[in-house]
């Protein structure tokens, strides 16, 4: 397992050539410290674990790693099913350069048609979300079980399943937090 910057791990997720709708996620408050834990999983791409914290209101820092190459039934059972409607997540491609005018018009038209279709049909918010993510060509999106104030049980179970990775990533994140003197507050 190779520990890297959290944004590099997200770039791996973006670069994976898998069904974008196949991703699922679980996350919440980090156990015993500042920050959050996030697990992103796909049956073909495996499971990624990210640990992040807000250094300040404008900057997020963190670490991550791929902790499993594939999702088996046990690991997959900790992530929400495709039909889960509690929450959604998406990852977007970073724009390296602005699209030309024609490409921007094509994207806008595709998005407009998607919104119009949902306005005319009785669909759920989750279905709208999925269709919008398809229209804008998000490389990864799907259901997410996330708690801003606590840890969902599934996140605790994944932490126990990947205990060695949990310890290593926590140690690396603690080093970043100490380096940034986040625990000291403003002086």
C-alpha positions in Angstrom: 0.0 0.0 0.0 1.4 3.4 -1.0 0.3 6.5 1.0 -0.1 9.5 -1.2 -1.6 13.0 -1.2 -5.4 12.7 -1.2 -5.7 14.6 -4.5 -3.4 12.2 -6.2 -5.7 9.3 -5.0 -8.7 11.2 -6.4 -6.9 11.6 -9.7 -6.5 7.8 -9.8 -10.3 7.5 -9.3 -10.8 9.9 -12.2 -8.4 8.1 -14.4 -9.9 4.6 -13.8 -11.7 3.4 -17.0 -14.7 1.9 -15.2 -18.5 2.5 -15.3 -18.8 6.0 -13.6 -22.2 4.9 -12.0 -20.6 1.9 -10.3 -18.9 3.9 -7.5 -20.2 3.9 -3.9 -18.9 5.8 -0.9 -19.1 6.0 2.9 -17.6 8.6 5.1 -17.8 10.6 8.3 -15.9 12.1 11.1 -12.5 10.7 11.8 -12.3 8.6 15.0 -10.1 10.2 17.6 -9.0 13.3 15.7 -9.5 16.2 13.5 -10.9 15.5 10.0 -12.9 13.1 8.0 -12.6 9.5 6.6 -13.9 8.7 3.2 -14.0 5.3 1.4 -14.7 5.2 -2.3 -15.3 1.8 -3.9 -16.1 0.3 -7.3 -16.4 -3.4 -8.0 -13.7 -3.3 -10.7 -11.5 -0.5 -9.4 -11.2 -1.5 -5.7 -11.5 0.5 -2.6 -9.8 3.8 -1.8 -9.5 5.3 1.7 -9.0 9.1 2.1 -8.3 11.0 5.3 -8.6 14.8 5.1 -9.0 17.8 7.3 -9.5 21.5 6.7 -6.3 23.4 7.3 -8.2 26.6 7.0 -11.5 27.6 5.3 -9.8 27.7 1.9 -7.5 24.6 2.0 -8.1 20.9 2.5 -5.2 18.6 3.1 -5.0 14.9 3.5 -3.7 11.5 2.6 -5.0 8.4 1.0 -4.3 5.0 -0.5 -5.9 2.1 -2.4 -6.7 -0.5 0.3 -8.2 -3.2 -1.9 -7.9 -4.0 -5.6 -11.4 -5.3 -6.0 -14.6 -5.2 -4.0 -15.6 -8.7 -2.8 -19.0 -9.3 -1.2 -17.7 -8.6 2.3 -16.1 -5.3 1.5 -18.9 -4.3 -0.8 -21.5 -4.9 2.0 -20.1 -1.9 3.9 -20.9 0.5 1.1 -24.4 1.6 0.3 -26.3 -0.2 -2.5 -27.0 1.6 -5.8 -30.6 2.1 -4.7 -29.5 3.9 -1.5 -31.2 7.4 -1.4 -29.6 8.8 1.7 -26.9 10.8 -0.1 -25.0 11.1 -3.4 -21.5 12.1 -4.3 -19.6 12.9 -7.5 -16.1 13.5 -8.6 -15.4 15.9 -11.4 -12.6 16.2 -13.9 -10.4 19.2 -13.1 -10.5 21.6 -16.1 -6.9 21.9 -17.3 -8.1 24.4 -19.9 -11.4 26.0 -20.7 -13.5 24.3 -23.3 -13.8 26.1 -26.6 -17.1 27.8 -27.3 -18.5 24.9 -29.4 -17.8 22.3 -26.7 -19.2 24.6 -24.0 -22.4 24.9 -26.0 -22.7 21.1 -26.5 -22.2 20.6 -22.8 -24.8 23.2 -21.9 -27.3 21.8 -24.4 -26.9 18.3 -23.0 -27.4 19.5 -19.5 -30.5 21.6 -20.5 -32.1 18.6 -22.2 -31.5 16.5 -19.1 -33.1 19.1 -16.8 -36.1 19.5 -19.2 -36.7 15.8 -19.3 -36.8 15.6 -15.5 -39.1 18.7 -15.3 -41.6 16.8 -17.6 -41.4 13.5 -15.8 -42.0 12.4 -12.2 -38.5 11.4 -11.1 -36.6 11.3 -7.9 -33.9 13.7 -6.9 -31.4 10.8 -6.9 -32.4 10.0 -10.5 -32.0 13.7 -11.5 -28.6 13.7 -9.9 -27.4 10.6 -11.7 -28.6 11.9 -15.1 -27.0 15.3 -14.5 -23.7 13.6 -13.6 -24.0 11.5 -16.8 -24.7 14.6 -18.8 -21.6 16.4 -17.5 -19.5 13.3 -17.8 -18.5 12.9 -14.2 -15.9 10.1 -14.0 -17.3 8.8 -10.6 -20.6 9.2 -8.9 -23.1 7.2 -6.9 -24.7 6.6 -3.5 -23.0 7.8 -0.4 -23.5 7.2 3.3 -22.0 10.2 5.0 -22.4 11.8 8.5 -20.8 15.2 9.1 -21.0 14.8 12.9 -20.3 11.1 13.5 -19.1 8.0 11.9 -21.6 5.7 10.1 -21.2 2.1 11.3 -20.0 1.1 7.9 -17.0 3.4 8.2 -16.1 1.9 11.6 -16.4 -1.6 10.1 -14.1 -0.7 7.1 -11.6 0.8 9.5 -11.5 -2.5 11.5 -11.3 -4.5 8.3 -8.3 -2.5 7.0 -6.8 -1.8 10.5 -3.2 -1.7 9.3 -4.1 0.9 6.6 -6.1 2.8 9.1 -3.2 3.1 11.5 -0.7 4.1 8.7 -3.0 6.7 7.2 -3.9 8.1 10.6 -0.2 8.5 11.5 0.5 10.3 8.2 -2.5 12.6 8.7 -1.5 13.3 12.2 2.0 14.3 10.9 0.3 16.8 8.5 -1.8 18.2 11.2 1.2 18.7 13.5 3.2 20.2 10.7 0.4 22.7 9.9 -0.1 23.4 13.7 -3.8 23.1 13.2 -4.4 22.0 16.8 -2.9 25.3 18.1 -5.6 27.6 16.8 -5.0 31.3 15.9 -2.3 33.2 17.7 
